[in-house]
Amino acid sequence: MTKLDSFESIFKSADKPVYIYDPVEFARVLIVTDLSEAEAAPFIAQVRTFLSVLGNTVAWHHLGGEDFATVGRLLEQTASAAPDLIVTYRHLRSNAWKWPHGLGEYLDVLTQATHIPVLVLPHPDADRALPHAVVNTDCVMAITDHLTADARLVDYALRLTEPSGTCWLTHIESQHQFDHFLAAVEKIPEIETNDVRELVEAQLLKEPRDYIESCRRAIEAHGLHAKVEAIVAMGDRIEEYRRLIEDHLVDLLVLNTMDGDQLAMHGQAYPLAVELREIPLLML
Amino acid sequence: MMGGISAGVSGGHDEVSLGITLFFAALLIAMIMCLAFEEKLHAKKSVIVGVFAMVSLLLGGLFGLLPFAAMDLHVGDADIHLPIYIPAIDWGVVSIILGSSLFVDVTAKSGLFTWIALRLTKASKGDPLILLIAYGWMTVFFSAVLNNVTAMIIVGSLTGVSLNRLGKTDKLLGFLLVEAFLTNVGGLLTLISSVPNIIVGNAAGISFMKFFVTAGPYVVVATAVSIGMGAKLFGIRRLAGGNEQVEAARLVAGFDENDGIDSPFLFWFGGISLVAFIAVIASASIPDTLLNELGMGYVAISFGILALVQHKATADRFYREIDWDLLAFFAALFIVINVMEHAQVLHLLGRFLTPILDLGETVGPSVLLVASAVASSVTDNIPLSAMLAKILSGLDLTADSPYWWAVIFGANLGGNITPIGSASTLVAVTIIHKSGIALSFVGFVKLALPYAAAQLALAVAYLLIAV
């Protein structure tokens, strides 16, 4: 390694993204179901209780099964309603909820076609929700991924955490991908494998830790009441998040799903969104 | 120091035929040409000069130029035979460079220099003009206490990262060039700031403090002028105000100056030992003291070892980072120069200097300064300063003579005329090319000439007025 490269690395490492708190306001919430108004009433009531953290000034709207018959019509309706948040459930207008694969075609398109955050709840009929889920939001977990809009992710997670609740800022680095990368390094004689293993792993975990630390400072500076906890580790993302959800009775998972480079959902988000179907997910 | 034992070696070979002298002069010119085309040859300096050193020694022996008999020394009851090439090397200079580079490398690992650099970046609040001024003075400071190449690497790499952060990469060329020119100005500040200073300063017997007091005012003025020219010629201005200033300050606020500090103890140890190093090496030039007897090389190596104690388990990593090419280059260069001395080549070159010396104490040093600058712009300034120091040593000049300073100023500032003029300008060009900016040899010279001309004009004026 040349000295030039060494100092460039030092300065690049010192150049850290800083979290700047930007409060999120919810004035209009649109609840989308495939039910009639009467059938949807219990669901709407449950959602309003679940999101009581939003306060009493929110205008609630409902888009029922008779309001849209196609994906295109759903997109038109949500665009014209222009809500700050869309709340719906998995496998909207689909019987595929019986099989735990995918989100359903309506949600697959909706989460990518709109920039409005979509809160996805477990399907009401599937009976898969954990006992503590869809009750309150005293434990919200954000998954930072350092690709895009992390500040927005944290802003939403903080906004949806009840004042006395806990906001978890987490980052699980894929052990599988790391092992795959190391397997290639192990076959290159010019590279010291142990150095790469130790240094790359340390750097991969340092970046989210630094960002979370920056979040913590900003949160303290703004005097927010939510308790902030951090988890940064290597592991299997799905397994780790499933374990964390159960261990900490997480009520809501907040994650980025938009990928500016492609039309499909962000690579890390899709398997998480499909697999973690026991609790609500806020998809940004 | 250059004299040392080798003074005994250069004894009785005054009768050398002109043909042999010219033959060895041609060998010397060939070596200088090879060094000038080092990049084309794809060969390290140490290998080029090493080959010439071995060939010179062999030919010097064959022609009977080398005083092998003088190498049999009687010290007390012991008979010692030294190989001819051992006393030819100026070990004082080698030990200063070895010790100080080891010390600097270890101290740099403490995060001290990157901390200073990032604190200054944040203090500038991202304003391009303030950033240029801060980086300019920082370059001079780092060049003075580290070395030109390390200074350029630290400031140049930070410049790339910070301008990228600020979205001002269009100013990168201007920043890097001004910094490159200032490495050679900063290299003039102390006796140990650059290799020509060490070689010429040692040969002249200039003390550390005397060097600093003499060169300091010039460095301050030349730095201010160079930064001012850089701002004007590259259009580096202050931000308009309002949102632009707020946004720039926000962008540089993300730099974490503590990121590179692994241990607060090592950080403070690095800072304190750096101050102590400068103080002790300065006091080593006080006559009739133990440190003066032991020499600056002893001080440098002692501080290098002291710094290594903090990394005793991983000292081998620092040994690997030592610039062995540079040290081997020096050793071989001193051998070549020693052989050239026996072959009367330096005497011959000294005769070429006679017309310059005959110009008097005013014009003579000025012409020597400019000639040294032009020569060092196209070839390595180390052999140039080593040869000129050797030639001037034979003229019985006092330490106050302006001729020494003419060589010091010329050899350092000449590096600013071309991209191959100094190692630090070469580093700057490497960073420029790495950043995707096209800059040819001629393009560099066109941009560099106004700065080099201004710095040389200031140096000549300073030489005439103040030295």
Interface residues (C-beta under 8 A of the other chain):
Chain A: K3 L4 F7 E8 I10 F11 K12 S13 A14 D15 K16 P17 V18 I20 D210
Chain B: G111 T114 A117 L118 V149 T150 I153 I154 G156 S157 L158 G160 V161 S162 R165 R250 A253 G254 F255 D256 E257 D259 G260 E321 V427 T430 I431
